């Protein structure tokens, strides 16, 4: 099967993505995965799948994978059809919807596979994907996010496949001799990624572990290289004002214990290996399959975060890290301090974390799942069933499944909005209107 991948990379066109095996060079996880998947399919499954990358900026991409220029999504669809591709994998965004990509796929007779890295999408967009005969699959990168859309019709052609990961560059070659305890944060410095909660927690950590160092990897330019930065040149001025009070000395400069590294590429790996604790988005709000959580564990560094969404998929509480119950700085500080003061637990969680990443997210495992999906799409077979596997009562998952079954059995309930798009009160109102039409 020949598969095209549409890579929207105009905002990071100068970043070298030609060597995926070295690790993420400092771009968003979505863009990186649109390069790594075709690359590792070529490496591990070349007899089953041939890949072509259609990119806004086709420079700095792996030589092993065929790649061509495509200024927008519809151009990628037309080029893929001309090149004899059977399907096009694309990230569904507002731009692909406004360009009419699904209609172009239908007109071309090209099978579409929507790769949803941020789920749920706006309801009208999900409706378009669900109702388009050209969109054969909707791939979600987190099981908890997949369960969140169980009561939307798009779930019927959805599948969960985690993002693949090559752990080889991250595994520490030797034990660090640096005696200073280090806490590392990796992520974009924007409100959705929760750094402000870690900043607020830091004074409590520093009070109990005075020698501890905070290493901050990332900036407000992870997703947009042209974003305007504030006084510290690390995030927008508005966001810096939110966390600067917790990390400033009397002169208004960063505390000596805080080291802002900015956006780093593969040079961040030694810092991940050095860290005793890795902190990932303490809000969990936007997470689907957080790559930073995977990176830390591959470096044998235990993770501290919150028990929400993609963190529930990528971190095993009390096995590979600690997941707090609420986005509370005091809880975050307690978890960090617990690990900093317990080297045996650090080592135990670190070893278990690396094994978990190898077993669950290795490129060989993930590529095999994609090949199975491609094969079923090629032969017009139905998606594999996706039952609830765990956390039945998390985020009203049981109710979403009940609504899915109700809509399937009773046609008049099928236009009831999914739970993620309405409140429980609104849901009850919709159900009553259809139950009592008078």
C-alpha positions in Angstrom: 0.0 0.0 0.0 1.3 3.5 -0.9 0.5 6.2 1.7 1.0 9.9 1.6 1.5 12.0 4.7 0.7 15.7 4.7 3.2 17.6 6.9 2.3 21.2 7.8 5.7 22.6 8.7 5.9 26.1 7.3 6.3 27.5 10.9 9.4 25.4 11.5 10.8 25.2 8.0 14.4 25.9 9.2 14.5 23.0 11.7 16.5 19.9 10.6 14.1 16.9 10.7 16.4 14.7 8.6 17.6 12.4 11.4 14.6 11.2 13.4 16.7 8.5 15.2 18.6 11.3 17.0 15.4 12.5 18.8 13.1 15.5 18.5 15.2 18.5 17.3 12.9 21.0 19.1 9.5 21.1 17.2 6.0 20.2 18.3 5.3 16.5 18.8 2.7 16.4 16.0 5.1 17.7 13.4 7.8 15.3 14.6 5.5 12.3 14.4 4.4 13.2 10.8 8.1 12.6 10.0 9.0 9.7 12.2 6.1 7.5 11.3 6.8 7.3 7.6 10.5 7.1 8.4 10.1 4.1 10.7 7.6 2.4 8.4 10.3 2.5 5.8 12.8 1.0 8.3 10.6 -1.7 9.8 7.7 -2.4 7.3 9.0 -1.5 3.8 7.4 -4.6 2.4 4.0 -3.6 3.5 3.9 0.2 3.1 5.5 2.8 0.9 5.4 6.3 2.3 5.6 9.8 0.7 5.8 13.0 2.7 4.0 16.0 1.2 5.4 19.1 3.1 5.0 22.8 3.0 8.8 23.0 3.3 10.3 19.8 1.8 13.9 20.6 2.9 15.6 19.1 6.0 13.5 15.8 5.8 14.9 12.2 5.9 16.5 11.2 2.6 15.3 7.6 3.2 11.6 8.7 2.7 10.4 10.2 -0.6 9.2 13.8 0.0 7.6 16.5 -2.2 6.4 20.0 -1.9 2.7 20.8 -1.1 1.7 24.3 -0.2 -1.5 23.3 1.4 -3.6 20.2 2.2 -5.6 20.0 -1.0 -2.3 20.3 -3.0 -1.0 17.3 -1.0 -4.2 15.3 -1.9 -3.8 16.0 -5.6 -0.1 15.2 -5.6 -0.8 12.0 -3.7 -3.4 10.9 -6.3 -1.0 11.7 -9.1 1.7 9.6 -7.4 -0.5 6.6 -7.1 -1.1 6.8 -3.3 -4.0 4.7 -1.9 -4.5 7.0 1.1 -3.5 10.3 2.6 -2.8 10.7 6.3 -3.5 14.3 7.5 -3.9 16.2 10.7 -7.5 17.6 10.8 -7.3 21.3 11.5 -9.4 24.3 10.8 -7.3 25.0 7.8 -7.9 21.6 6.3 -11.6 22.1 6.9 -11.7 25.6 5.3 -9.7 24.3 2.3 -12.3 21.6 1.7 -9.9 18.7 2.0 -12.5 16.1 2.7 -14.4 17.1 -0.5 -11.1 17.0 -2.4 -10.5 13.5 -1.2 -14.0 12.4 -2.2 -13.6 14.0 -5.7 -10.2 12.3 -6.2 -11.4 8.9 -4.9 -8.5 9.0 -2.3 -8.9 7.4 1.1 -8.3 9.8 4.0 -7.0 8.9 7.4 -7.4 11.8 9.9 -4.6 11.7 12.5 -6.1 13.6 15.5 -3.3 14.7 17.8 -5.6 17.0 19.8 -9.0 15.5 20.6 -11.8 16.4 20.8 -11.9 18.7 17.8 -14.6 21.4 17.4 -17.9 19.6 17.0 -18.6 20.9 13.4 -15.3 19.5 12.3 -15.9 16.2 13.9 -19.3 16.0 12.2 -17.6 16.7 8.8 -15.1 13.9 9.4 -17.8 11.5 10.6 -20.0 12.1 7.6 -17.4 12.1 4.9 -17.2 8.8 3.0 -13.6 9.6 2.0 -12.4 9.7 5.6 -12.0 6.0 6.4 -10.3 6.3 9.9 -9.9 8.8 12.7 -6.7 7.9 14.6 -6.5 9.2 18.2 -3.1 9.1 20.0 -4.5 8.6 23.5 -6.9 6.0 24.9 -8.4 8.4 27.4 -9.1 10.9 24.6 -10.6 8.2 22.5 -13.0 7.3 25.3 -13.9 11.0 25.5 -15.6 10.8 22.1 -17.3 7.5 22.5 -20.8 9.1 22.2 -20.0 10.9 18.9 -20.6 9.1 15.6 -17.0 9.6 14.6 -16.1 7.0 17.2 -17.4 4.4 14.8 -14.4 4.8 12.6 -11.9 5.7 15.3 -8.8 3.8 16.5 -6.3 4.5 19.2 -2.7 4.2 18.3 -0.1 5.9 20.5 2.7 7.9 19.0 5.8 5.8 18.4 9.1 6.5 20.1 12.7 5.4 19.6 14.2 5.3 23.1 17.8 4.5 22.0 19.2 8.1 22.1 17.7 8.6 25.6 18.9 5.7 27.6 21.6 6.8 30.0 25.0 5.3 29.2 26.2 5.7 32.8 25.0 6.9 36.1 25.3 10.7 36.5 28.0 11.9 38.9 26.3 15.3 39.4 25.5 15.4 43.1 23.1 18.4 42.9 19.4 17.3 42.8 17.8 18.5 39.5 14.2 18.9 38.6 13.6 19.4 34.8 10.5 20.7 33.0 10.0 20.1 29.3 7.3 21.9 27.4 6.1 25.0 25.6 5.9 27.9 28.0 2.2 28.8 27.4 -0.6 28.6 29.9 -2.1 25.4 28.6 1.2 23.5 29.5 1.0 24.5 33.2 4.5 25.7 33.9 3.0 28.4 36.2 1.9 25.7 38.7 5.5 24.3 38.9 6.8 27.9 39.3 4.4 28.4 42.2 5.5 25.1 43.8 9.2 25.8 43.5 9.6 27.8 46.7 8.3 24.9 48.7 10.6 22.5 46.9 13.6 24.8 47.4 12.8 25.3 51.1 12.9 21.5 51.8 15.7 20.7 49.3 17.8 23.9 49.3 20.4 22.5 46.9 17.8 21.6 44.3 18.1 23.1 40.8 15.1 23.7 38.4 16.0 23.3 34.7 13.4 24.7 32.3 13.5 23.4 28.7 11.2 25.1 26.3 9.9 28.6 25.6 7.0 30.4 24.1 8.4 29.6 20.6 8.1 25.9 20.5 5.1 26.0 18.2 5.7 29.5 16.7 9.3 30.6 16.0 8.2 34.2 15.5 6.2 34.5 18.8 6.9 37.7 20.7 8.7 37.2 24.0 8.6 39.1 27.3 11.2 40.6 29.7 12.9 37.3 30.4 12.8 36.4 26.7 11.3 33.0 27.6 7.5 33.4 27.2 5.0 36.0 26.2 5.0 39.0 28.5 1.5 38.2 29.7 2.5 34.7 30.7 5.8 35.7 32.2 3.9 38.1 34.5 2.0 35.1 35.7 5.1 33.0 36.8 7.9 35.6 37.3 6.7 36.5 40.9 7.4 33.0 42.1 10.9 32.7 40.4 12.4 36.2 40.8 15.1 37.5 43.1 14.8 41.0 44.6 16.3 42.5 41.4 13.7 40.9 39.3 16.0 38.3 37.8 15.5 34.5 37.8 16.5 32.9 41.1 20.0 31.3 41.1 18.3 27.9 41.5 16.3 28.3 38.2 18.0 27.7 34.9 16.0 28.6 31.7 17.5 26.8 28.7 15.0 27.9 26.1 13.9 25.7 23.2 16.4 22.9 22.7 16.7 20.1 20.2 18.5 16.8 20.8 21.0 18.7 23.1 18.3 18.5 25.8 18.8 14.7 26.2 21.8 14.9 28.6 19.7 17.2 30.8 16.8 14.7 30.8 19.3 12.0 31.8 20.8 14.2 34.5 17.4 15.1 36.1 16.2 13.3 39.2 12.6 14.3 38.5 10.9 15.3 35.3 7.8 17.5 35.4 5.2 17.4 32.6 2.2 19.7 32.2 0.8 19.8 35.7 -2.6 20.7 34.4 -2.9 17.9 31.9 -5.6 19.8 30.2 -4.4 19.7 26.6 -2.5 16.4 26.7 -3.3 13.5 24.3 0.0 11.6 24.2 2.6 13.8 25.9 6.0 13.2 24.3 7.9 14.9 27.2 6.5 12.2 29.6 7.8 9.5 27.2 11.2 11.2 26.8 11.7 11.5 30.6 10.9 7.9 31.2 13.1 6.7 28.3 16.0 8.6 30.1 15.1 6.7 33.3 13.8 9.8 35.0 10.6 9.5 37.0 7.8 11.8 36.1 5.6 14.1 38.2 2.4 15.4 36.8 -1.4 15.1 37.2 -3.8 12.2 36.7 -5.5 13.6 33.7 -6.0 12.6 30.1 -2.8 11.6 28.2 -0.8 11.4 31.4 -3.0 8.5 32.5 -1.8 6.7 29.3 1.9 7.6 29.4 2.8 7.5 33.1 2.1 4.6 35.5 1.4 6.1 39.0 3.6 4.7 41.7 5.5 2.6 39.1 7.1 5.1 36.7 6.2 8.4 38.4 3.7 10.2 40.6 0.4 11.6 39.3 -1.2 14.1 41.7 -5.0 14.2 42.0 -5.4 18.0 41.5 -3.5 20.9 39.8 -2.4 22.0 43.2 1.1 23.5 43.6 1.4 22.0 47.1 0.7 18.5 45.9 3.2 19.0 43.0 5.8 20.1 45.5 5.2 17.2 47.8 5.6 14.7 44.9 8.8 16.3 43.7 10.3 16.4 47.2 9.3 12.8 47.8 11.3 11.7 44.8 14.2 14.0 45.4 14.7 12.6 48.9 14.3 9.0 47.9 17.1 7.8 45.6 16.0 4.2 45.7 12.6 5.1 44.5 14.1 7.3 41.7 16.1 4.3 40.5 13.2 1.9 40.7 10.8 4.2 38.9 13.4 5.0 36.3 14.1 1.4 35.4 10.4 0.6 35.3 9.8 3.7 33.2 12.3 2.7 30.5 10.8 -0.8 30.2 7.3 0.6 30.0 8.3 2.9 27.1 10.0 0.1 25.2 7.0 -2.2 25.7 4.3 0.3 24.9 5.6 3.0 22.6 8.5 1.4 20.6 8.4 2.2 16.9 8.2 -1.5 16.0 5.1 -1.9 18.1 3.4 1.2 16.8 4.3 0.7 13.1 2.8 -2.8 13.3 -0.5 -1.3 14.5 -0.5 1.3 11.7 0.2 -1.4 9.1 -2.8 -3.4 10.4 -4.9 -0.2 10.1 -3.6 0.5 6.5 -4.4 -3.1 5.5 -8.0 -2.9 6.8 -8.5 0.5 5.0 -7.1 -0.8 1.8 -9.5 -3.8 1.9 -12.5 -1.7 3.0 -12.8 -3.6 6.3 -14.4 -2.3 9.4 -12.3 -0.8 12.2 -11.3 -3.0 15.1 -13.6 -2.6 18.1 -12.3 -0.3 20.9 -13.9 -1.3 24.2 -13.2 0.6 27.4 -10.1 -0.9 29.0 -9.8 1.0 32.3 -10.7 4.0 34.3 -14.5 3.4 33.8 -15.6 6.2 36.0 -13.0 8.8 34.9 -14.6 11.9 33.3 -18.0 10.2 33.0 -16.7 7.5 30.7 -19.4 5.1 31.7 -22.0 7.7 30.7 -20.4 8.3 27.3 -20.6 4.6 26.6 -24.2 4.5 27.7 -25.0 7.3 25.3 -23.2 5.6 22.5 -25.3 2.5 23.0 -28.5 4.5 23.3 -27.8 6.4 20.1 -27.0 3.2 18.3 -30.3 1.5 19.4 -32.7 4.4 19.2 -32.5 6.6 16.0 -34.3 9.7 17.5 -31.4 10.1 20.0 -28.7 10.2 17.4 -28.6 14.0 17.1 -28.1 14.5 20.9 -24.8 16.3 21.2 -21.9 14.4 22.7 -21.1 15.0 26.3 -17.8 16.8 25.6 -19.9 19.5 23.7 -22.5 20.1 26.3 -23.1 20.1 30.1 -24.8 17.3 32.0 -27.8 19.6 32.5 -27.9 20.3 28.8 -27.6 16.6 28.0 -30.6 15.8 30.2 -32.6 18.5 28.5 -31.8 17.1 25.1 -32.7 13.6 26.2 -36.0 14.7 27.7 -37.0 16.6 24.5 -36.6 13.4 22.5 -38.2 11.2 25.1 -41.2 13.5 25.6 -41.9 15.0 22.2 -45.1 16.6 23.4 
